[in-house]
Amino acid sequence: MFDRDGTPVSMVGTVLDITERKEMEERHLHLASFPRLNPNPVIEISSAGSTRYRNPATQRELEGLGST
């Protein structure tokens, strides 16, 4: 809404509570870090036989075997 001079005299805003969303995002990040932080080898191989994911423990094991 504007006054006679064209100056804004009111404002409309929306406030959303995103607490639950932020908590779920933090939980997701925590769970997603498990394979990376796991001290045991974790590897994901596609049905075609290519490596899709390997955590640092897997990488160390493969390097110890002379493979990367």
PQR file of N, CA, C, O and H, with PARSE charges and radii, in Angstrom:
ATOM      1  N   MET A   1       0.855  -1.164   0.000 -0.4000 1.5000
ATOM      2  CA  MET A   1       0.000   0.000   0.000 -0.0000 2.0000
ATOM      3  C   MET A   1       0.907   1.235   0.000  0.5500 1.7000
ATOM      4  O   MET A   1       1.958   1.263   0.639 -0.5500 1.4000
ATOM      5  N   PHE A   2       0.461   2.246  -0.737 -0.4000 1.5000
ATOM      6  CA  PHE A   2       1.243   3.473  -0.877 -0.0000 2.0000
ATOM      7  C   PHE A   2       0.398   4.678  -0.444  0.5500 1.7000
ATOM      8  O   PHE A   2      -0.830   4.657  -0.534 -0.5500 1.4000
ATOM      9  H   PHE A   2      -0.393   2.223  -1.256  0.4000 1.0000
ATOM     10  N   ASP A   3       1.084   5.727   0.028 -0.4000 1.5000
ATOM     11  CA  ASP A   3       0.355   6.966   0.351 -0.0000 2.0000
ATOM     12  C   ASP A   3       0.208   7.802  -0.933  0.5500 1.7000
ATOM     13  O   ASP A   3       0.561   7.340  -2.018 -0.5500 1.4000
ATOM     14  H   ASP A   3       2.081   5.744   0.101  0.4000 1.0000
ATOM     15  N   ARG A   4      -0.301   8.998  -0.809 -0.4000 1.5000
ATOM     16  CA  ARG A   4      -0.556   9.845  -1.982 -0.0000 2.0000
ATOM     17  C   ARG A   4       0.711  10.209  -2.745  0.5500 1.7000
ATOM     18  O   ARG A   4       0.654  10.501  -3.939 -0.5500 1.4000
ATOM     19  H   ARG A   4      -0.588   9.373   0.072  0.4000 1.0000
ATOM     20  N   ASP A   5       1.856  10.194  -2.061 -0.4000 1.5000
ATOM     21  CA  ASP A   5       3.123  10.543  -2.698 -0.0000 2.0000
ATOM     22  C   ASP A   5       3.815   9.333  -3.336  0.5500 1.7000
ATOM     23  O   ASP A   5       4.879   9.472  -3.941 -0.5500 1.4000
ATOM     24  H   ASP A   5       1.902   9.957  -1.091  0.4000 1.0000
ATOM     25  N   GLY A   6       3.217   8.162  -3.201 -0.4000 1.5000
ATOM     26  CA  GLY A   6       3.824   6.949  -3.754 -0.0000 2.0000
ATOM     27  C   GLY A   6       4.805   6.279  -2.825  0.5500 1.7000
ATOM     28  O   GLY A   6       5.533   5.378  -3.242 -0.5500 1.4000
ATOM     29  H   GLY A   6       2.353   8.049  -2.710  0.4000 1.0000
ATOM     30  N   THR A   7       4.842   6.700  -1.570 -0.4000 1.5000
ATOM     31  CA  THR A   7       5.740   6.103  -0.588 -0.0000 2.0000
ATOM     32  C   THR A   7       5.080   4.870   0.020  0.5500 1.7000
ATOM     33  O   THR A   7       3.923   4.927   0.436 -0.5500 1.4000
ATOM     34  H   THR A   7       4.251   7.433  -1.231  0.4000 1.0000
ATOM     35  N   PRO A   8       5.810   3.755   0.073 -0.5600 1.5000
ATOM     36  CA  PRO A   8       5.221   2.565   0.692  0.2800 2.0000
ATOM     37  C   PRO A   8       4.887   2.836   2.166  0.5500 1.7000
ATOM     38  O   PRO A   8       5.691   3.420   2.892 -0.5500 1.4000
ATOM     39  N   VAL A   9       3.705   2.408   2.594 -0.4000 1.5000
ATOM     40  CA  VAL A   9       3.300   2.628   3.981 -0.0000 2.0000
ATOM     41  C   VAL A   9       2.977   1.321   4.696  0.5500 1.7000
ATOM     42  O   VAL A   9       2.658   1.334   5.885 -0.5500 1.4000
ATOM     43  H   VAL A   9       3.052   1.934   2.004  0.4000 1.0000
ATOM     44  N   SER A  10       3.054   0.201   3.994 -0.4000 1.5000
ATOM     45  CA  SER A  10       2.817  -1.084   4.654 -0.0000 2.0000
ATOM     46  C   SER A  10       3.632  -2.160   3.953  0.5500 1.7000
ATOM     47  O   SER A  10       4.147  -1.957   2.854 -0.5500 1.4000
ATOM     48  H   SER A  10       3.313   0.191   3.028  0.4000 1.0000
ATOM     49  N   MET A  11       3.738  -3.309   4.610 -0.4000 1.5000
ATOM     50  CA  MET A  11       4.514  -4.403   4.074 -0.0000 2.0000
ATOM     51  C   MET A  11       3.841  -5.712   4.482  0.5500 1.7000
ATOM     52  O   MET A  11       3.247  -5.803   5.557 -0.5500 1.4000
ATOM     53  H   MET A  11       3.319  -3.474   5.503  0.4000 1.0000
ATOM     54  N   VAL A  12       3.936  -6.706   3.631 -0.4000 1.5000
ATOM     55  CA  VAL A  12       3.396  -8.026   3.918 -0.0000 2.0000
ATOM     56  C   VAL A  12       4.569  -8.995   3.918  0.5500 1.7000
ATOM     57  O   VAL A  12       5.426  -8.939   3.037 -0.5500 1.4000
ATOM     58  H   VAL A  12       4.419  -6.631   2.759  0.4000 1.0000
ATOM     59  N   GLY A  13       4.607  -9.874   4.897 -0.4000 1.5000
ATOM     60  CA  GLY A  13       5.679 -10.855   4.983 -0.0000 2.0000
ATOM     61  C   GLY A  13       5.141 -12.202   5.420  0.5500 1.7000
ATOM     62  O   GLY A  13       4.032 -12.302   5.946 -0.5500 1.4000
ATOM     63  H   GLY A  13       3.910  -9.919   5.613  0.4000 1.0000
ATOM     64  N   THR A  14       5.929 -13.227   5.199 -0.4000 1.5000
ATOM     65  CA  THR A  14       5.570 -14.580   5.598 -0.0000 2.0000
ATOM     66  C   THR A  14       6.708 -15.150   6.426  0.5500 1.7000
ATOM     67  O   THR A  14       7.878 -15.006   6.071 -0.5500 1.4000
ATOM     68  H   THR A  14       6.830 -13.146   4.771  0.4000 1.0000
ATOM     69  N   VAL A  15       6.365 -15.787   7.512 -0.4000 1.5000
ATOM     70  CA  VAL A  15       7.348 -16.417   8.373 -0.0000 2.0000
ATOM     71  C   VAL A  15       7.036 -17.909   8.413  0.5500 1.7000
ATOM     72  O   VAL A  15       5.905 -18.308   8.693 -0.5500 1.4000
ATOM     73  H   VAL A  15       5.414 -15.903   7.800  0.4000 1.0000
ATOM     74  N   LEU A  16       8.037 -18.722   8.135 -0.4000 1.5000
ATOM     75  CA  LEU A  16       7.869 -20.167   8.165 -0.0000 2.0000
ATOM     76  C   LEU A  16       8.806 -20.757   9.212  0.5500 1.7000
ATOM     77  O   LEU A  16       9.960 -20.345   9.329 -0.5500 1.4000
ATOM     78  H   LEU A  16       8.955 -18.398   7.907  0.4000 1.0000
ATOM     79  N   ASP A  17       8.308 -21.710   9.961 -0.4000 1.5000
ATOM     80  CA  ASP A  17       9.142 -22.419  10.932 -0.0000 2.0000
ATOM     81  C   ASP A  17       9.816 -23.580  10.201  0.5500 1.7000
ATOM     82  O   ASP A  17       9.155 -24.540   9.805 -0.5500 1.4000
ATOM     83  H   ASP A  17       7.370 -22.045   9.866  0.4000 1.0000
ATOM     84  N   ILE A  18      11.137 -23.485  10.025 -0.4000 1.5000
ATOM     85  CA  ILE A  18      11.876 -24.529   9.322 -0.0000 2.0000
ATOM     86  C   ILE A  18      12.715 -25.374  10.289  0.5500 1.7000
ATOM     87  O   ILE A  18      13.655 -26.049   9.870 -0.5500 1.4000
ATOM     88  H   ILE A  18      11.673 -22.705  10.347  0.4000 1.0000
ATOM     89  N   THR A  19      12.377 -25.335  11.560 -0.4000 1.5000
ATOM     90  CA  THR A  19      13.129 -26.084  12.573 -0.0000 2.0000
ATOM     91  C   THR A  19      13.184 -27.565  12.233  0.5500 1.7000
ATOM     92  O   THR A  19      14.257 -28.168  12.236 -0.5500 1.4000
ATOM     93  H   THR A  19      11.613 -24.787  11.900  0.4000 1.0000
ATOM     94  N   GLU A  20      12.025 -28.151  11.940 -0.4000 1.5000
ATOM     95  CA  GLU A  20      11.983 -29.586  11.652 -0.0000 2.0000
ATOM     96  C   GLU A  20      12.799 -29.915  10.404  0.5500 1.7000
ATOM     97  O   GLU A  20      13.498 -30.928  10.368 -0.5500 1.4000
ATOM     98  H   GLU A  20      11.153 -27.661  11.938  0.4000 1.0000
ATOM     99  N   ARG A  21      12.712 -29.072   9.392 -0.4000 1.5000
ATOM    100  CA  ARG A  21      13.484 -29.300   8.174 -0.0000 2.0000
ATOM    101  C   ARG A  21      14.981 -29.264   8.463  0.5500 1.7000
ATOM    102  O   ARG A  21      15.723 -30.122   7.986 -0.5500 1.4000
ATOM    103  H   ARG A  21      12.144 -28.250   9.421  0.4000 1.0000
ATOM    104  N   LYS A  22      15.432 -28.277   9.240 -0.4000 1.5000
ATOM    105  CA  LYS A  22      16.852 -28.175   9.574 -0.0000 2.0000
ATOM    106  C   LYS A  22      17.322 -29.392  10.376  0.5500 1.7000
ATOM    107  O   LYS A  22      18.423 -29.897  10.154 -0.5500 1.4000
ATOM    108  H   LYS A  22      14.829 -27.580   9.627  0.4000 1.0000
ATOM    109  N   GLU A  23      16.491 -29.855  11.302 -0.4000 1.5000
ATOM    110  CA  GLU A  23      16.846 -31.043  12.091 -0.0000 2.0000
ATOM    111  C   GLU A  23      16.980 -32.267  11.192  0.5500 1.7000
ATOM    112  O   GLU A  23      17.895 -33.071  11.370 -0.5500 1.4000
ATOM    113  H   GLU A  23      15.597 -29.444  11.483  0.4000 1.0000
ATOM    114  N   MET A  24      16.070 -32.414  10.225 -0.4000 1.5000
ATOM    115  CA  MET A  24      16.136 -33.547   9.302 -0.0000 2.0000
ATOM    116  C   MET A  24      17.365 -33.451   8.400  0.5500 1.7000
ATOM    117  O   MET A  24      17.987 -34.471   8.101 -0.5500 1.4000
ATOM    118  H   MET A  24      15.326 -31.761  10.081  0.4000 1.0000
ATOM    119  N   GLU A  25      17.721 -32.254   7.969 -0.4000 1.5000
ATOM    120  CA  GLU A  25      18.920 -32.077   7.156 -0.0000 2.0000
ATOM    121  C   GLU A  25      20.167 -32.460   7.939  0.5500 1.7000
ATOM    122  O   GLU A  25      21.064 -33.109   7.400 -0.5500 1.4000
ATOM    123  H   GLU A  25      17.216 -31.426   8.212  0.4000 1.0000
ATOM    124  N   GLU A  26      20.229 -32.063   9.208 -0.4000 1.5000
ATOM    125  CA  GLU A  26      21.375 -32.417  10.055 -0.0000 2.0000
ATOM    126  C   GLU A  26      21.446 -33.921  10.258  0.5500 1.7000
ATOM    127  O   GLU A  26      22.533 -34.498  10.229 -0.5500 1.4000
ATOM    128  H   GLU A  26      19.500 -31.536   9.645  0.4000 1.0000
ATOM    129  N   ARG A  27      20.303 -34.561  10.461 -0.4000 1.5000
ATOM    130  CA  ARG A  27      20.250 -36.015  10.642 -0.0000 2.0000
ATOM    131  C   ARG A  27      20.703 -36.714   9.361  0.5500 1.7000
ATOM    132  O   ARG A  27      21.442 -37.696   9.414 -0.5500 1.4000
ATOM    133  H   ARG A  27      19.420 -34.092  10.484  0.4000 1.0000
ATOM    134  N   HIS A  28      20.265 -36.213   8.229 -0.4000 1.5000
ATOM    135  CA  HIS A  28      20.658 -36.782   6.946 -0.0000 2.0000
ATOM    136  C   HIS A  28      22.180 -36.693   6.762  0.5500 1.7000
ATOM    137  O   HIS A  28      22.817 -37.670   6.367 -0.5500 1.4000
ATOM    138  H   HIS A  28      19.664 -35.415   8.186  0.4000 1.0000
ATOM    139  N   LEU A  29      22.749 -35.538   7.043 -0.4000 1.5000
ATOM    140  CA  LEU A  29      24.200 -35.375   6.916 -0.0000 2.0000
ATOM    141  C   LEU A  29      24.949 -36.312   7.858  0.5500 1.7000
ATOM    142  O   LEU A  29      25.982 -36.874   7.495 -0.5500 1.4000
ATOM    143  H   LEU A  29      22.232 -34.744   7.363  0.4000 1.0000
ATOM    144  N   HIS A  30      24.418 -36.474   9.068 -0.4000 1.5000
ATOM    145  CA  HIS A  30      25.048 -37.377  10.034 -0.0000 2.0000
ATOM    146  C   HIS A  30      25.037 -38.810   9.503  0.5500 1.7000
ATOM    147  O   HIS A  30      26.066 -39.485   9.526 -0.5500 1.4000
ATOM    148  H   HIS A  30      23.579 -36.017   9.362  0.4000 1.0000
ATOM    149  N   LEU A  31      23.887 -39.277   9.026 -0.4000 1.5000
ATOM    150  CA  LEU A  31      23.793 -40.640   8.513 -0.0000 2.0000
ATOM    151  C   LEU A  31      24.615 -40.815   7.238  0.5500 1.7000
ATOM    152  O   LEU A  31      25.218 -41.868   7.027 -0.5500 1.4000
ATOM    153  H   LEU A  31      23.051 -38.729   9.007  0.4000 1.0000
ATOM    154  N   ALA A  32      24.641 -39.805   6.404 -0.4000 1.5000
ATOM    155  CA  ALA A  32      25.403 -39.890   5.157 -0.0000 2.0000
ATOM    156  C   ALA A  32      26.907 -39.969   5.409  0.5500 1.7000
ATOM    157  O   ALA A  32      27.646 -40.473   4.564 -0.5500 1.4000
ATOM    158  H   ALA A  32      24.152 -38.950   6.575  0.4000 1.0000
ATOM    159  N   SER A  33      27.364 -39.483   6.544 -0.4000 1.5000
ATOM    160  CA  SER A  33      28.795 -39.517   6.847 -0.0000 2.0000
ATOM    161  C   SER A  33      29.259 -40.900   7.301  0.5500 1.7000
ATOM    162  O   SER A  33      30.462 -41.156   7.349 -0.5500 1.4000
ATOM    163  H   SER A  33      26.763 -39.074   7.231  0.4000 1.0000
ATOM    164  N   PHE A  34      28.332 -41.789   7.632 -0.4000 1.5000
ATOM    165  CA  PHE A  34      28.712 -43.106   8.162 -0.0000 2.0000
ATOM    166  C   PHE A  34      29.662 -43.875   7.250  0.5500 1.7000
ATOM    167  O   PHE A  34      30.705 -44.322   7.728 -0.5500 1.4000
ATOM    168  H   PHE A  34      27.355 -41.581   7.593  0.4000 1.0000
ATOM    169  N   PRO A  35      29.360 -44.054   5.960 -0.5600 1.5000
ATOM    170  CA  PRO A  35      30.303 -44.825   5.132  0.2800 2.0000
ATOM    171  C   PRO A  35      31.685 -44.188   5.052  0.5500 1.7000
ATOM    172  O   PRO A  35      32.699 -44.886   5.059 -0.5500 1.4000
ATOM    173  N   ARG A  36      31.720 -42.860   4.976 -0.4000 1.5000
ATOM    174  CA  ARG A  36      33.004 -42.157   4.861 -0.0000 2.0000
ATOM    175  C   ARG A  36      33.835 -42.303   6.131  0.5500 1.7000
ATOM    176  O   ARG A  36      35.052 -42.474   6.059 -0.5500 1.4000
ATOM    177  H   ARG A  36      30.896 -42.293   4.971  0.4000 1.0000
ATOM    178  N   LEU A  37      33.188 -42.236   7.291 -0.4000 1.5000
ATOM    179  CA  LEU A  37      33.904 -42.268   8.558 -0.0000 2.0000
ATOM    180  C   LEU A  37      34.106 -43.675   9.110  0.5500 1.7000
ATOM    181  O   LEU A  37      34.853 -43.860  10.070 -0.5500 1.4000
ATOM    182  H   LEU A  37      32.199 -42.096   7.349  0.4000 1.0000
ATOM    183  N   ASN A  38      33.459 -44.654   8.523 -0.4000 1.5000
ATOM    184  CA  ASN A  38      33.564 -46.037   8.993 -0.0000 2.0000
ATOM    185  C   ASN A  38      35.008 -46.517   8.833  0.5500 1.7000
ATOM    186  O   ASN A  38      35.586 -46.369   7.757 -0.5500 1.4000
ATOM    187  H   ASN A  38      32.851 -44.504   7.743  0.4000 1.0000
ATOM    188  N   PRO A  39      35.599 -47.091   9.887 -0.5600 1.5000
ATOM    189  CA  PRO A  39      36.983 -47.567   9.774  0.2800 2.0000
ATOM    190  C   PRO A  39      37.101 -48.846   8.950  0.5500 1.7000
ATOM    191  O   PRO A  39      38.208 -49.256   8.601 -0.5500 1.4000
ATOM    192  N   ASN A  40      35.979 -49.476   8.637 -0.4000 1.5000
ATOM    193  CA  ASN A  40      35.973 -50.694   7.832 -0.0000 2.0000
ATOM    194  C   ASN A  40      35.739 -50.334   6.365  0.5500 1.7000
ATOM    195  O   ASN A  40      35.068 -49.348   6.059 -0.5500 1.4000
ATOM    196  H   ASN A  40      35.079 -49.144   8.920  0.4000 1.0000
ATOM    197  N   PRO A  41      36.297 -51.138   5.466 -0.5600 1.5000
ATOM    198  CA  PRO A  41      36.086 -50.861   4.046  0.2800 2.0000
ATOM    199  C   PRO A  41      34.604 -50.922   3.661  0.5500 1.7000
ATOM    200  O   PRO A  41      33.888 -51.847   4.042 -0.5500 1.4000
ATOM    201  N   VAL A  42      34.167 -49.929   2.907 -0.4000 1.5000
ATOM    202  CA  VAL A  42      32.815 -49.885   2.358 -0.0000 2.0000
ATOM    203  C   VAL A  42      32.972 -49.571   0.876  0.5500 1.7000
ATOM    204  O   VAL A  42      33.604 -48.583   0.503 -0.5500 1.4000
ATOM    205  H   VAL A  42      34.749 -49.177   2.597  0.4000 1.0000
ATOM    206  N   ILE A  43      32.393 -50.419   0.041 -0.4000 1.5000
ATOM    207  CA  ILE A  43      32.504 -50.218  -1.407 -0.0000 2.0000
ATOM    208  C   ILE A  43      31.145 -50.489  -2.043  0.5500 1.7000
ATOM    209  O   ILE A  43      30.414 -51.387  -1.625 -0.5500 1.4000
ATOM    210  H   ILE A  43      31.880 -51.222   0.344  0.4000 1.0000
ATOM    211  N   GLU A  44      30.827 -49.703  -3.048 -0.4000 1.5000
ATOM    212  CA  GLU A  44      29.602 -49.910  -3.809 -0.0000 2.0000
ATOM    213  C   GLU A  44      30.007 -50.139  -5.255  0.5500 1.7000
ATOM    214  O   GLU A  44      30.719 -49.331  -5.852 -0.5500 1.4000
ATOM    215  H   GLU A  44      31.421 -48.974  -3.387  0.4000 1.0000
ATOM    216  N   ILE A  45      29.544 -51.255  -5.810 -0.4000 1.5000
ATOM    217  CA  ILE A  45      29.874 -51.610  -7.181 -0.0000 2.0000
ATOM    218  C   ILE A  45      28.585 -51.677  -7.985  0.5500 1.7000
ATOM    219  O   ILE A  45      27.600 -52.261  -7.535 -0.5500 1.4000
ATOM    220  H   ILE A  45      28.966 -51.911  -5.325  0.4000 1.0000
ATOM    221  N   SER A  46      28.589 -51.083  -9.166 -0.4000 1.5000
ATOM    222  CA  SER A  46      27.396 -51.078 -10.014 -0.0000 2.0000
ATOM    223  C   SER A  46      27.162 -52.470 -10.592  0.5500 1.7000
ATOM    224  O   SER A  46      28.039 -53.332 -10.534 -0.5500 1.4000
ATOM    225  H   SER A  46      29.390 -50.608  -9.531  0.4000 1.0000
ATOM    226  N   SER A  47      25.984 -52.679 -11.144 -0.4000 1.5000
ATOM    227  CA  SER A  47      25.679 -53.978 -11.758 -0.0000 2.0000
ATOM    228  C   SER A  47      26.574 -54.234 -12.975  0.5500 1.7000
ATOM    229  O   SER A  47      26.735 -55.379 -13.397 -0.5500 1.4000
ATOM    230  H   SER A  47      25.271 -51.978 -11.191  0.4000 1.0000
ATOM    231  N   ALA A  48      27.150 -53.177 -13.533 -0.4000 1.5000
ATOM    232  CA  ALA A  48      28.073 -53.323 -14.662 -0.0000 2.0000
ATOM    233  C   ALA A  48      29.496 -53.652 -14.200  0.5500 1.7000
ATOM    234  O   ALA A  48      30.367 -53.940 -15.021 -0.5500 1.4000
ATOM    235  H   ALA A  48      27.019 -52.247 -13.190  0.4000 1.0000
ATOM    236  N   GLY A  49      29.727 -53.606 -12.888 -0.4000 1.5000
ATOM    237  CA  GLY A  49      31.036 -53.959 -12.348 -0.0000 2.0000
ATOM    238  C   GLY A  49      31.957 -52.793 -12.060  0.5500 1.7000
ATOM    239  O   GLY A  49      33.096 -53.007 -11.645 -0.5500 1.4000
ATOM    240  H   GLY A  49      29.019 -53.372 -12.222  0.4000 1.0000
ATOM    241  N   SER A  50      31.505 -51.566 -12.267 -0.4000 1.5000
ATOM    242  CA  SER A  50      32.362 -50.419 -11.970 -0.0000 2.0000
ATOM    243  C   SER A  50      32.138 -49.951 -10.531  0.5500 1.7000
ATOM    244  O   SER A  50      31.049 -50.097  -9.974 -0.5500 1.4000
ATOM    245  H   SER A  50      30.580 -51.393 -12.604  0.4000 1.0000
ATOM    246  N   THR A  51      33.176 -49.395  -9.954 -0.4000 1.5000
ATOM    247  CA  THR A  51      33.086 -48.890  -8.589 -0.0000 2.0000
ATOM    248  C   THR A  51      32.324 -47.579  -8.580  0.5500 1.7000
ATOM    249  O   THR A  51      32.698 -46.625  -9.263 -0.5500 1.4000
ATOM    250  H   THR A  51      34.060 -49.276 -10.406  0.4000 1.0000
ATOM    251  N   ARG A  52      31.254 -47.538  -7.803 -0.4000 1.5000
ATOM    252  CA  ARG A  52      30.468 -46.305  -7.686 -0.0000 2.0000
ATOM    253  C   ARG A  52      30.909 -45.492  -6.473  0.5500 1.7000
ATOM    254  O   ARG A  52      30.850 -44.263  -6.498 -0.5500 1.4000
ATOM    255  H   ARG A  52      30.950 -48.312  -7.248  0.4000 1.0000
ATOM    256  N   TYR A  53      31.351 -46.168  -5.411 -0.4000 1.5000
ATOM    257  CA  TYR A  53      31.782 -45.477  -4.200 -0.0000 2.0000
ATOM    258  C   TYR A  53      32.754 -46.368  -3.448  0.5500 1.7000
ATOM    259  O   TYR A  53      32.587 -47.587  -3.399 -0.5500 1.4000
ATOM    260  H   TYR A  53      31.399 -47.167  -5.391  0.4000 1.0000
ATOM    261  N   ARG A  54      33.764 -45.753  -2.865 -0.4000 1.5000
ATOM    262  CA  ARG A  54      34.637 -46.457  -1.918 -0.0000 2.0000
ATOM    263  C   ARG A  54      35.075 -45.456  -0.868  0.5500 1.7000
ATOM    264  O   ARG A  54      35.444 -44.324  -1.180 -0.5500 1.4000
ATOM    265  H   ARG A  54      33.899 -44.763  -2.904  0.4000 1.0000
ATOM    266  N   ASN A  55      35.028 -45.889   0.376 -0.4000 1.5000
ATOM    267  CA  ASN A  55      35.405 -44.995   1.469 -0.0000 2.0000
ATOM    268  C   ASN A  55      36.922 -45.009   1.638  0.5500 1.7000
ATOM    269  O   ASN A  55      37.603 -45.821   1.012 -0.5500 1.4000
ATOM    270  H   ASN A  55      34.728 -46.809   0.629  0.4000 1.0000
ATOM    271  N   PRO A  56      37.459 -44.122   2.476 -0.5600 1.5000
ATOM    272  CA  PRO A  56      38.911 -44.068   2.672  0.2800 2.0000
ATOM    273  C   PRO A  56      39.516 -45.395   3.139  0.5500 1.7000
ATOM    274  O   PRO A  56      40.640 -45.723   2.758 -0.5500 1.4000
ATOM    275  N   ALA A  57      38.792 -46.157   3.953 -0.4000 1.5000
ATOM    276  CA  ALA A  57      39.318 -47.448   4.408 -0.0000 2.0000
ATOM    277  C   ALA A  57      39.476 -48.407   3.234  0.5500 1.7000
ATOM    278  O   ALA A  57      40.451 -49.156   3.176 -0.5500 1.4000
ATOM    279  H   ALA A  57      37.879 -45.890   4.263  0.4000 1.0000
ATOM    280  N   THR A  58      38.541 -48.393   2.311 -0.4000 1.5000
ATOM    281  CA  THR A  58      38.655 -49.228   1.111 -0.0000 2.0000
ATOM    282  C   THR A  58      39.846 -48.777   0.280  0.5500 1.7000
ATOM    283  O   THR A  58      40.620 -49.600  -0.209 -0.5500 1.4000
ATOM    284  H   THR A  58      37.749 -47.784   2.359  0.4000 1.0000
ATOM    285  N   GLN A  59      39.988 -47.478   0.123 -0.4000 1.5000
ATOM    286  CA  GLN A  59      41.100 -46.950  -0.658 -0.0000 2.0000
ATOM    287  C   GLN A  59      42.439 -47.391  -0.062  0.5500 1.7000
ATOM    288  O   GLN A  59      43.341 -47.796  -0.795 -0.5500 1.4000
ATOM    289  H   GLN A  59      39.359 -46.810   0.520  0.4000 1.0000
ATOM    290  N   ARG A  60      42.567 -47.312   1.263 -0.4000 1.5000
ATOM    291  CA  ARG A  60      43.813 -47.750   1.914 -0.0000 2.0000
ATOM    292  C   ARG A  60      44.067 -49.239   1.671  0.5500 1.7000
ATOM    293  O   ARG A  60      45.197 -49.639   1.391 -0.5500 1.4000
ATOM    294  H   ARG A  60      41.833 -46.983   1.858  0.4000 1.0000
ATOM    295  N   GLU A  61      43.026 -50.051   1.775 -0.4000 1.5000
ATOM    296  CA  GLU A  61      43.171 -51.491   1.543 -0.0000 2.0000
ATOM    297  C   GLU A  61      43.619 -51.766   0.109  0.5500 1.7000
ATOM    298  O   GLU A  61      44.517 -52.575  -0.123 -0.5500 1.4000
ATOM    299  H   GLU A  61      42.108 -49.725   2.002  0.4000 1.0000
ATOM    300  N   LEU A  62      42.991 -51.092  -0.846 -0.4000 1.5000
ATOM    301  CA  LEU A  62      43.371 -51.301  -2.247 -0.0000 2.0000
ATOM    302  C   LEU A  62      44.798 -50.853  -2.516  0.5500 1.7000
ATOM    303  O   LEU A  62      45.529 -51.512  -3.256 -0.5500 1.4000
ATOM    304  H   LEU A  62      42.262 -50.435  -0.658  0.4000 1.0000
ATOM    305  N   GLU A  63      45.196 -49.741  -1.921 -0.4000 1.5000
ATOM    306  CA  GLU A  63      46.582 -49.286  -2.087 -0.0000 2.0000
ATOM    307  C   GLU A  63      47.553 -50.278  -1.462  0.5500 1.7000
ATOM    308  O   GLU A  63      48.634 -50.510  -2.003 -0.5500 1.4000
ATOM    309  H   GLU A  63      44.603 -49.205  -1.320  0.4000 1.0000
ATOM    310  N   GLY A  64      47.175 -50.867  -0.320 -0.4000 1.5000
ATOM    311  CA  GLY A  64      48.019 -51.884   0.321 -0.0000 2.0000
ATOM    312  C   GLY A  64      48.177 -53.127  -0.526  0.5500 1.7000
ATOM    313  O   GLY A  64      49.184 -53.829  -0.433 -0.5500 1.4000
ATOM    314  H   GLY A  64      46.297 -50.678   0.119  0.4000 1.0000
ATOM    315  N   LEU A  65      47.171 -53.400  -1.362 -0.4000 1.5000
ATOM    316  CA  LEU A  65      47.229 -54.552  -2.248 -0.0000 2.0000
ATOM    317  C   LEU A  65      47.900 -54.221  -3.577  0.5500 1.7000
ATOM    318  O   LEU A  65      48.071 -55.089  -4.432 -0.5500 1.4000
ATOM    319  H   LEU A  65      46.353 -52.830  -1.437  0.4000 1.0000
ATOM    320  N   GLY A  66      48.278 -52.949  -3.737 -0.4000 1.5000
ATOM    321  CA  GLY A  66      48.920 -52.526  -4.972 -0.0000 2.0000
ATOM    322  C   GLY A  66      47.937 -52.197  -6.075  0.5500 1.7000
ATOM    323  O   GLY A  66      48.307 -52.146  -7.248 -0.5500 1.4000
ATOM    324  H   GLY A  66      48.139 -52.244  -3.042  0.4000 1.0000
ATOM    325  N   SER A  67      46.687 -51.975  -5.704 -0.4000 1.5000
ATOM    326  CA  SER A  67      45.651 -51.625  -6.676 -0.0000 2.0000
ATOM    327  C   SER A  67      45.000 -50.317  -6.246  0.5500 1.7000
ATOM    328  O   SER A  67      44.987 -49.989  -5.060 -0.5500 1.4000
ATOM    329  H   SER A  67      46.387 -52.017  -4.751  0.4000 1.0000
ATOM    330  N   THR A  68      44.456 -49.562  -7.212 -0.4000 1.5000
ATOM    331  CA  THR A  68      43.749 -48.318  -6.852 -0.0000 2.0000
ATOM    332  C   THR A  68      42.382 -48.260  -7.436  0.5500 1.7000
ATOM    333  O   THR A  68      41.662 -47.284  -7.228 -0.5500 1.4000
ATOM    334  H   THR A  68      44.467 -49.828  -8.176  0.4000 1.0000
TER
END
